[in-house]
């Protein structure tokens, strides 16, 4: 099986595209955060919007881009990969170089 690592910058573009496709009537600001404590190995993305889908809906749509998973019971933070099938039908293991996505939008659905 092949594997591919998607850079943080590429992942930001993919997140923007996924949000536009999933929520075409909502404007999102998506940006790569500055590395925490000058550590280049910890990358986060901020996603901000004012109205439209609630936070849970956006987090569900973006789960596919999370590069780590955290177990709140144990406090263990582990790497996470995703699987996609390419155009030739081959399974590829994908690693997104994003440690977390911080979603800052409405906590409930806002109706215009």
N, C-alpha and C positions, 0 to 999 in steps of 0.2 A: 504494500500500500504506500502510495506517495503521501508526503506531508508538505504543508506550505505554511509559512509564517507571514501574516499580514502586518505590515508596519502600523504604528499608531496613526500616522498621517493618512494612510490608505483607509484605515478603519473609520476615521472621522468622516471621510467622503462616503463610505458605505453606509454609515449611520444616517447621514443627511439624506441619501437616496432612499433608504428604507422608510424614514419618517415621511418624506414627501409622497411616497407610494401609499403608505398606510393611512396617512392623515393629510390628504391633499388640500384641505381648507384651513390648515393651521400653519402659522409661521413659527419656525423653530430657529433658535440660535444654537449652533453646535460648535464647540471649540475644545481644542486640546489644552488641558491645564498645564501650567508650568510644573516641572518635576518637583515632587515633594523633597524638601531638604537637600536639594541639588542632586538627588539620586536619579539617574537617567533610567534605571530599571523599573521604576514605579510610574506608570502612566495612567492618567485619568482623563475623562471627558465630561464636560459640563453640557447639559442639554436644558435649555430654558425656553419656556413659552408662556403666553398669558392666558389664552382661552382655547377651548377645544377639548381634547381628550383629557382624562384625569391621569394622575401620576402612575397608577397601577397599569393602565392601558399602555402607556408609553414604555414603562419598564418591561412589560411582557413582550412588546414588539422589539425591544433592544436586547433582550436576554441572549439572543444568538451571538452577540458580539462580546460578551463578558469573557475575559481571559482567565479569571480565577473564580473560585467558589469558596464561600466561607460557611462553616458549620457553627452556628451560634451556641450549640450545646457544648462543643469542645473547644471552640475558639481557633480551630485549625483552618488555615488558609491554604488552599491547594490550587495548582494549575489546572486549567480546564481546556479541553479541545472540543471541536465540533466536527461533524462529518458532512461532506457534500459529495454529490455524484457529478463528475464532469461530463462534458459533451460526448465522450466516448463510452460512458457508462462505468467509469472507474471510480472507486471510492477514494476520496482524498481526506486526510485528517488535516483540519485547519486550526491554527493557533493565531488568535488575535492578540496583538501586543497592547492590550488595554486591560488594566487591572480592575478598574471600576468605572461605572457610568453614573454620574450624579444627575438625577432628574429633578428639576425645580420648576414645577408648574402647578396647576390647580389640583387640589386634593379631591375634588369632586368635579363632575362634568358641568361645564359652564355652557349655558344656552344663550345664543346671541339673539 
